[in-house]
Amino acid sequence: MKFIEVKGARVPALGFGTWPLSGADGARAVREAIEVGYRHIDTAQLYGNEADVGKGIKDSRAPRGELWVTTKLSRDHLGARDVASSTDESLRKLGLDYLDLLLIHWPSKTVPLAETLDAMTRLRDAGKTRFIGVSNFTTRLIDEATRVADIVCNQVEYHPFLNQRAVLGAVKKHGLFLTAYSPVARGQVPNDKTLQAIGKKYGKTATQVALRWLMEQDDVAAIPKAGSRVHMQANIDIFDFALAAEDCAAIDALGGNGRIVDIAGWSPEWDRS
């Protein structure tokens, strides 16, 4: 496993995404992911599955200190009081004493960013989360967030079909790490001819190539979702090869504005790289 070390955090670069897993199948998937070797588990209040994720963590019997657990504050929980109460509720559902990372899931157009981040900082100081960060933030919002709080991460959609050079530059500028959600573009990656051709050179699938491409970037983590143990294992079996420079360049060239997650009324004005 590759680890990212930023601002005192040591984060497993390949994590396990849990949207939209839920119920008994969700708990089973989390348990199996940990059994397979994942130690970075990502969830969110909005997913409605924190209790299921918590059951999977408990059933895995993995030592708490080995795990990196992230959850995210919903947009309706960004006021100072709601930050505290909803985080307590997340901890209760997860069955944990503390989080490793607490993120703002989506930027708010009504609640001042400083108010939310100040409340999150107080939670960090109280030991309820080890680190704080943001998600779906643009370069302008990253600049604003880093002026008012000590954050470590921005979680955004990132895959071979979406150019995120501007956000990557801002993350690097501020000494953060980036977590890529939807890293296989909601099923588009496996069917891409370029990625398939590169995979044949290494005896790997297009999905494994895309995940390996992300792993080879400095301070970039990825959280692919997988419902079956077979796919969990395949996604984690990417640390036994390295992409040649020309293959990385070919994948870089795929990048455009292939954004998948764009929610009217929620999304900020995205950067154009």
N, C-alpha and C positions, 0 to 999 in steps of 0.2 A: 504494500500500500504506500502511496505517496502521501506525505503530509505537508500542509501549508503552515508556515510559522509567521504570524503577523501580530504585532503588538502584544506579545505574551500568549497568544492563542496558538494551539497546535491542532490543526483541523484535518481529519482524514479527507483527502481530496475527492474521493469517490464516495458519495453518500447514497442513501436510499430515499427516493421520493415517495410520498404516500397518498397523493391525490390521484384518483378519487376512491382509494381503497377504504372500506369501512366494514363494520360488523365482524362476524366471526372470521370471514375471509381476510379482512384487513389485519386482524390480530395475528392470524396464522402467517400472513405474508411478512409482517414485521419480525415475528419470531424466526421464521425461516431465513430471512435476510441476515439477521444477526448470526444465526448458525452457519450460514455460508461464509461470513467474514466481514459483513458491513458493520461499521462502528459509528457511522454518521447517519442519523435518522432525522428526516425533515417532515414537519407537519404544520398546521395552522389552525387557528380558531375557526376560520371560514370553512375549512374542510369538514368540520363536524365529526372528526374521527379521533380526536385526542384521546378519548377513553379507550378506543380500540388499539391505538398505537401504544398507549400505556400498558394495556394487557399483554400485547406482544412483547414489549420490553421485559415485563415481569416474568412471562412464561419462558423467555430465553435464558433467564438466570445469569445473564452477563453481568459482571461487576459494573456498578454505576460509573466508576472512574474510567472505565474503558470506552464509554460511549460519549458521543457528541450529539446532543439533542437540541434541535432548533424548533421553535414555534413562532407564530407571527400574530400580531395584534390586528383584529378586524378594524375596518374603517369607522365603525360605530363605537369603538372602544379606545379612541385616541385622546379623549379629554383626560386631564390629570387623574381624577378619581377613577375613571373607567380603566385606565392603564393598570392601576394597582389592583382593583377588584377582579378584573378579567384575567390578569396574570395569576392571581391566587387560584382562580377557577381552573385555569389551564394546568397548573401544577397539581391540583386535586385530581383532575381527570387523568393526567398522565401518571399519577402515583409517584411523583418525584418531589424531592426537597428543593431542587434548584434546576434551572435551565442552563445550558451552555451558551445559547444565543437566543436573544429575543429581538425580533424584527418588527418594524412598521411594515405591514403587508402592502398597502397602497398609500400613496401620499394623499393628504386631505386638502380640500380646497376651503375648508371652514375652520378647522382647528389649527392654531399656530404650531408650526413644526417645533419651535423651541419649547412649547408647553409639553408636548408629547415626549420629546427627548429628555427634558428635565425630569419628568416622572420616571422614565425608563432608567435614567442615571441613578435616581434614588433607589430603585429596585436593585440595580447592580450593586450599589454601595451597601444595601441590606443583605446581600448574598442570595437573592432570589434568582438572579441570572449572572453568569460570569462575564458575558459580553453583550453588547447591544449593537444594532445595525438597522439597515433599511432594505426595502425591496421595491422594485419598479421605480427607482429614482433615476432621473436624468442627470446630466453633468451639472446643470444649474442647481438642481436640488441637492446633489452630493456636496457641492461647494457650500451651500447653505447649511446643510446638516453638520459638516465638519467644523463650521465656525462656532457652533453652539454646543457640540457634544463630542465625546471621544468614541466614535463608532469604528467597527472593524470590517464591516461587510456591506455589499450591495448585492442583493439577489435579483437577477433579471433573466428574461428569456434570452437564451444564447445557444446557437447551433450553427452548423455549416451554412445555412441559408439566410442567416440574419447577421449582418455586419454590425458589430458592437465596438468598433475601434474608438469612438469618442468616449463611451462609458469606460472602456478598458483603460484609456488614457487618464481619465479622472480618478479611477480607482488606484492606479499606480501613483499618480501625483500625490494622493493623500495617504498612501501607505496602507491601503485596505486590501481585502481579497474579494473576488467576484464569485458568486455561486450561480451556475447556469441551471435554470429550470427549463423543462421541455428540451433537453439536450439532443434528443433524437427527433425533434420536430413533429411530435404527435404521430409517429409512424411514417413520416415521409423519408427519413434517412434510409431505411432498409431497401427502398426501391430506386435509390439514386444510382445511375450507371457509373458515374465517376467513383463513388465510394465503393461500389461493388468491385470495380476493376482494381482499385488499390487493395482491397481486402484479399483478392485472389493472390496477390504477390506475397502476402504474409500468412495465408491460410486462416484468414479472419473474415468475419462478416462486415457488412457496411456499417452496422451499428457499432461494432467493436472499434472500427477505424475512427468513427466520429467521436466516440468517447476517448479514445487514445489521443486524438488531436487536441481535445480539451485538456487532457491530463498533461500534455507536453507544454502547455502555456503557463507562464509564471503566475502564481497566486490565483489560479482559477480552479474552482471545485465544480462538480457536477452531481446532480441528484436525479438520475433516471428512475422511473417507476417500473416495477415488474411484478406481475401477479403470480407468475409461476416460478418454482425453484430453478427450472431449466434456464429461464431468461435471467434470473438473478445471478446464477453462476456464470452465464455467458458475459453479462455486463461487467463482472468483476475480473474476468479472465483477460485483462488488457495490460498487464504489467510484465509480460514476457516478450514484448517486442517494442521496437521504436520505429517511428515513421521517418523515412528519408526526407531530406529537405525538399526535394522536388514534389513529393507527395503532399507535404504540408502546404506547399505553394498552390498545388492543384485544389486542395480543399479550401484554402483561403480565397481562391478565385470564385468559388461558388457563392460566396457571401453577397447578399443583396438586401432587399427590404422584405424578406420573407417572414414577416412577423405574423404569428398565429394568435397571440393573446393581446387583444386590444379591446378594452371594455369601455363603451361609451359612458361618459360621466365619471369614470374612474381614472382612466389613463391620462397621464400628463401629456404635454406636447413633446413627443419623442424626439431624441436627437437624430439628425441625419448625418451619418458618417460619410 
